[in-house]
Amino acid sequence: MDRIFISYRRDDSAGHAGRLEEALERHFGPASVFRDVEDLTPGRPFGEALQQRLNSAEVVLVLIGPRWLAARQDGAARLWQDDDYVRKEVVLALGRGIPVIPVLIDATPMPAADALPEVLRSLAERHAVRLSDAGWSDDVQRLIAALDALLPARATVAAPRRRFGALLAGAAVVLASGGGVAWWSAGEDFPAGAWHAEVRYPWGDSYDERFTFERIADGTVSGSAGFLGYPRALVDGRWKDGVLRFSTRSESSMGSETRTTIHRYLITREGEGLRVRYSREGGFGSEPPMEFTLRRVAG
């Protein structure tokens, strides 16, 4: 079943669509992505076949490059023509109520609502992500982290939960020396699933940050961690002795210079929540370490 549907214009972002399909299928598995009208079964009505493929999708990615909005045919803007296949795809996806993510290519701006046909204007309200040639690997990993948070867990990567051994068996909690922090006991499961917190950053902005955690094997952890409202893939995630450690990465630019920032997290139990200790390295400037508490996402 196609879990992810990629909508794009051939004369706008065909190369990016192909690279993205390969990256997504490496992560989500073969035949998990549909990206081309030529993959439709020959001989079937276009609208019917397209509807079937979109009905099987769980997420739709709308690739928007420099010619996506400006493309014309017979002197008229293609998005305003009922037979434009990109228009059909996006209209059908928006009508299903599933996640529809605009993916901006390189420096392409997000189209304003009043620049779109009325049937597509809700696309402008969707949170967009960006893919650039210069930062392709990191950008794709951030997109994958976002998709991991949206898509149901795959059976192939679901891992059995393990309990820790006899060292702390039966203990409710122990306190970290001098810190007063409650750590997980050996009898508690890994905190799989979705968590969130309203995080206020040192410069005053607040974001509802979402975190997802999935234990793979041998203490390895995958998932995503929100920073500035955007999910970022976990790097070097480890679960050991009741402590969850991982980092994420982001890139920022100033003029012609681009720097990588490493975001480091250490998470312990705090009552029904998770206490997060956060610090960062690199990038431009510096910030003091932060602490905040995650609560499990309802439902």
C-alpha positions in Angstrom: 0.0 0.0 0.0 1.3 3.5 -0.9 1.7 5.2 2.5 3.1 8.4 1.1 1.9 10.1 -2.1 4.3 12.6 -3.8 2.6 15.3 -5.9 4.9 17.3 -8.2 5.3 18.9 -11.6 7.7 17.2 -14.0 9.0 20.4 -15.4 9.4 21.9 -11.9 10.8 19.3 -9.5 11.1 15.9 -11.2 14.7 15.4 -10.0 13.9 16.2 -6.4 10.9 14.0 -6.5 12.9 11.0 -7.7 15.7 11.5 -5.0 13.0 11.9 -2.3 11.2 8.8 -3.3 14.4 6.8 -3.0 15.2 8.2 0.4 11.7 7.6 1.7 11.6 4.0 0.4 14.9 3.2 2.1 13.3 4.3 5.4 9.7 3.2 5.0 10.2 0.2 2.7 9.7 -0.7 -0.9 6.4 0.3 -2.6 5.6 2.6 0.3 5.7 5.7 -2.0 3.7 6.7 -5.1 5.1 9.6 -7.1 4.3 9.4 -10.8 1.1 9.3 -12.9 2.9 6.8 -15.1 2.7 4.3 -12.3 -1.1 4.2 -12.7 -2.5 1.1 -14.4 -2.9 1.7 -18.2 -6.4 1.7 -19.6 -8.1 2.9 -16.4 -9.8 6.4 -16.3 -7.3 8.8 -14.9 -9.5 10.3 -12.2 -10.6 6.9 -10.9 -7.1 5.5 -10.8 -5.7 8.6 -9.2 -8.5 8.6 -6.6 -7.6 4.9 -5.7 -3.9 5.7 -5.2 -4.7 8.8 -3.1 -7.3 6.8 -1.1 -4.5 4.4 0.0 -2.1 7.2 1.0 -1.7 8.3 4.6 0.3 11.4 3.9 0.6 13.6 0.7 3.7 15.6 0.0 3.2 18.5 -2.4 6.5 19.5 -3.9 6.6 23.2 -4.8 9.4 24.4 -6.9 10.0 27.7 -8.8 7.6 26.7 -11.7 4.9 25.0 -9.6 2.7 28.1 -9.3 3.8 29.9 -12.6 3.3 26.9 -14.9 1.1 27.8 -17.9 -0.6 26.0 -20.7 -2.2 27.6 -23.7 -1.6 31.0 -22.1 -3.5 30.1 -18.9 -2.2 29.2 -15.4 -2.3 25.4 -15.1 -3.5 25.4 -11.5 -6.7 27.1 -12.6 -7.5 24.4 -15.2 -9.7 21.6 -14.0 -7.7 19.0 -16.0 -4.4 19.9 -14.4 -3.2 16.8 -12.7 -1.4 18.6 -9.9 -4.6 20.5 -9.1 -6.5 17.2 -9.1 -4.1 15.5 -6.7 -4.0 18.4 -4.2 -7.8 18.9 -4.3 -8.4 15.1 -3.7 -5.8 15.1 -0.9 -7.3 18.1 0.9 -10.7 16.6 0.5 -9.7 13.4 2.4 -8.6 15.3 5.5 -5.2 13.5 5.7 -2.0 15.3 6.4 -0.9 17.3 3.3 2.6 18.8 3.6 3.9 21.5 1.3 7.6 20.7 0.5 9.4 23.9 -0.7 12.3 23.3 -3.0 15.4 25.4 -2.4 14.4 29.0 -2.0 10.9 28.7 -3.3 8.5 30.7 -1.1 5.2 29.3 0.1 2.4 30.5 -2.2 0.0 33.0 -0.6 -3.6 31.9 -0.3 -4.8 34.6 -2.6 -2.4 33.4 -5.3 -4.1 30.0 -5.4 -7.5 28.8 -6.8 -10.2 28.8 -4.1 -10.2 25.0 -4.0 -6.5 25.0 -3.1 -6.3 27.9 -0.6 -6.3 25.7 2.5 -2.9 24.4 1.3 -1.4 27.8 2.3 -2.5 27.1 5.9 -0.5 23.9 6.1 2.9 23.9 7.8 5.6 23.6 5.1 9.0 22.0 5.1 12.0 22.8 2.9 14.4 20.6 0.9 17.5 22.2 -0.5 20.3 20.7 -2.6 22.9 22.2 -0.2 21.4 20.6 2.9 19.7 17.6 1.3 20.7 14.9 3.7 19.7 16.9 6.9 16.5 18.2 5.3 15.4 14.7 4.3 16.1 13.4 7.8 14.0 16.1 9.3 11.2 15.3 6.9 11.4 11.6 7.7 11.2 12.5 11.4 8.0 14.4 10.8 6.6 11.5 8.8 7.5 9.1 11.5 5.5 11.2 13.9 2.5 11.2 11.6 2.5 7.6 10.3 1.5 4.6 12.4 4.5 2.5 13.6 5.6 -0.1 11.1 5.4 -3.7 12.2 8.8 -4.3 10.8 10.5 -2.0 13.2 8.2 -2.4 16.3 10.4 -3.7 19.1 9.5 -5.7 22.1 9.6 -3.7 25.3 12.2 -4.9 27.8 12.3 -4.5 31.6 15.5 -3.9 33.4 17.1 -6.6 35.5 17.6 -7.2 39.2 19.8 -4.3 40.1 16.9 -2.0 40.9 14.1 -4.6 40.8 11.2 -3.6 42.9 12.4 -0.1 43.6 10.0 2.7 42.9 12.5 5.5 42.3 16.0 6.5 43.2 17.2 10.1 43.3 20.1 11.4 41.3 22.8 12.6 43.7 22.3 16.2 44.6 19.8 16.8 41.8 16.5 15.6 43.3 15.5 14.1 40.0 13.4 10.9 39.9 14.8 8.3 37.6 13.0 5.4 36.1 12.9 2.2 38.1 13.9 -1.1 36.7 10.3 -2.2 36.7 9.0 0.5 34.4 8.8 0.3 30.6 10.5 2.5 28.1 8.4 5.7 27.5 7.3 4.9 24.0 4.8 7.1 22.2 4.1 10.8 21.8 4.9 13.5 24.4 4.7 17.3 24.3 5.5 20.5 26.3 5.0 24.2 25.9 8.7 25.4 25.8 9.6 29.0 26.3 13.0 29.8 24.8 15.5 32.3 26.2 14.6 34.9 23.6 11.0 34.8 24.6 9.2 32.7 21.9 7.2 29.7 23.0 6.4 26.6 21.0 4.4 23.4 21.6 7.2 20.9 21.1 6.3 17.3 20.2 8.5 14.3 20.9 8.1 10.7 19.8 10.2 7.8 21.1 10.5 4.2 19.7 12.8 1.6 21.1 14.5 -0.5 18.5 17.0 -3.0 19.9 19.9 -3.1 22.3 18.8 0.2 23.8 18.8 2.1 20.5 16.0 4.7 20.2 14.5 6.4 17.2 11.9 9.1 16.9 11.8 12.9 16.8 12.3 15.9 19.0 10.6 19.2 18.4 12.7 22.4 18.2 11.1 25.7 17.3 7.9 23.8 16.4 9.6 21.5 13.9 10.3 17.7 14.5 13.9 16.7 14.1 15.2 13.1 13.8 16.9 11.6 16.9 20.6 11.0 16.5 22.5 8.5 18.7 19.4 7.8 20.7 20.2 5.5 23.7 18.1 4.1 26.5 20.2 2.8 29.4 19.7 2.3 33.1 16.4 4.3 33.0 17.9 7.3 31.3 17.1 8.4 27.7 19.9 10.3 25.9 19.9 11.6 22.3 20.8 14.6 20.1 19.3 16.3 17.1 20.9 18.5 14.5 19.9 21.7 12.6 21.6 24.1 10.2 21.5 27.9 10.3 22.9 30.4 7.9 24.2 33.9 8.3 25.2 35.5 5.0 27.2 33.0 3.0 28.2 30.9 6.1 26.2 27.9 7.3 26.8 26.2 10.6 25.5 23.0 12.3 23.9 23.1 15.7 23.9 20.0 17.9 21.0 19.8 20.3 21.6 17.5 23.2 18.9 16.0 25.5 18.9 14.0 28.7 15.5 12.7 29.9 14.5 11.3 33.2 11.2 10.5 35.0 9.4 13.2 36.9 6.2 11.9 38.3 3.8 11.2 35.4 6.0 13.3 33.1 9.5 13.3 31.7 12.1 15.9 32.8 14.1 17.2 29.9 17.6 18.7 30.3 18.5 20.5 27.0 21.7 22.1 25.8 23.2 23.1 22.5 26.6 23.3 20.8 27.7 25.1 17.7 25.7 27.3 15.4 25.8 31.1 15.8 25.8 32.4 19.4 25.1 30.5 22.6 22.2 29.9 24.9 22.0 28.7 28.5 20.9 25.1 29.2 17.2 24.6 29.7 14.9 22.3 31.6 11.2 21.5 30.9 8.7 18.7 31.5 7.1 16.6 28.9 3.5 15.3 29.3 2.1 12.4 27.4 -0.1 13.3 24.4 -3.7 12.5 25.2 -5.2 9.6 23.2 
